Amino acid sequence: MEHHNKIIVAAFSAFMALGSLTAAEARQFRSADVQPPDYPTVKAVQYMSDELSKATEGKYTIKVFPNSQLGSEKDTIEQVKLGALDFIRVNAGTLNTICPAMMVPVLPFMFHDKAQMREVLDGPIGDKILADCDAHGLVGLAFYDSGSRSFYTTKPVRKMEDLKGMKIRVQQSDVWVAMMKALGANATPMPTGEVYTGLKTGLIDGAENNWPSYYNFHHYELAKFYTLTEHSMSPDVLLMSKTVYDGFTPEEQVLVRKLAKQSVTYMRQLWDAMETTSQEKVKQAGVEAITIDKAPFETAMKPIYDQFVSDPALKDMITQIKAMK
């Protein structure tokens, strides 16, 4: 009986050794996202994982942790810098204090429209902005869309003057507070979760966000006017820990970069569909979409650019982007 047990133990040990050998070869990376499981950025990283698994014959996969399971965007950036977390998806706005060039796509009225934004971020300028994170323990892999943000209010905004004195909710960011001041509105920073009640009680007169958020958070029920300023197209960014990336072979590094870029196309298809659906639903609910002349708004941004960008190289980059049509 004892001999029999020894055989079982030996067989089990051999099996465990084999298991750990396979585990050492295979690796599941972890990626963090604050968005829900069905959100385009979460699905895009899952798509990238599938492609990575195919290309490496199952050696590498990525498990996405949605819904802030691993912490806020700020917390998870720190984890990635330390190499405690492999990948992360955050908005560029959370990175501009770490990678200075990230301030450029975050600035209000930086892009004429969605097509120009995509062209810039997919090209050499986008690559240069991503590369700015290398020195800070982060490898910028790709830009995802985060939609264009516009104002929605309880009374119509048809021209810049209509914003005067209005209390508008903004993200807790210096750039947004400065932008509101430049437009004559009163910036009211508050978390997203408090906006609905703020609109209901009259604490705020409006907020600003993209179509899907406006719809999903039910803000359209209280703020019936959506003014198409499209003042921000601040993108989302997919990053990888430099510590982890440096452990890859050159071929693996090329592969990860290629697949990250491929996932952008997939993400944008999902994003565009979600944007269209949200827009249709809020319009059916009686929302008025207001088209405006953006020129006065853009002109009012000059002091913001001067305040937040002092580096001559970044000023050049802004000039190049503005010159593109």
Secondary structure, DSSP 8 states (H G I E B T S, - for coil): -HHHHHHHHHHHHHHHHHHHHHHHH-EEEEEE-SS-TTSHHHHHHHHHHHHHHHHTTTSEEEEEE-TTTT--HHHHHHHHHHTSSSEEEEEGGGTTTTSGGGHHHHSTT--SSHHHHHHHHHSHHHHHHHHTTGGGTEEEEEEE----EEEEESS---SGGGGTT-EEEE-S-HHHHHHHHHTT-EEEE--GGGHHHHHHHTS-SEEEE-HHHHHHTTGGGT--EEEEEEEE---EEEEEEHHHHHTS-HHHHHHHHHHHHHHHHHHHHHHHHHHHHHHHHHHHTT-EEE----HHHHHTTHHHHHHH---HHHHHHHHHHHH--
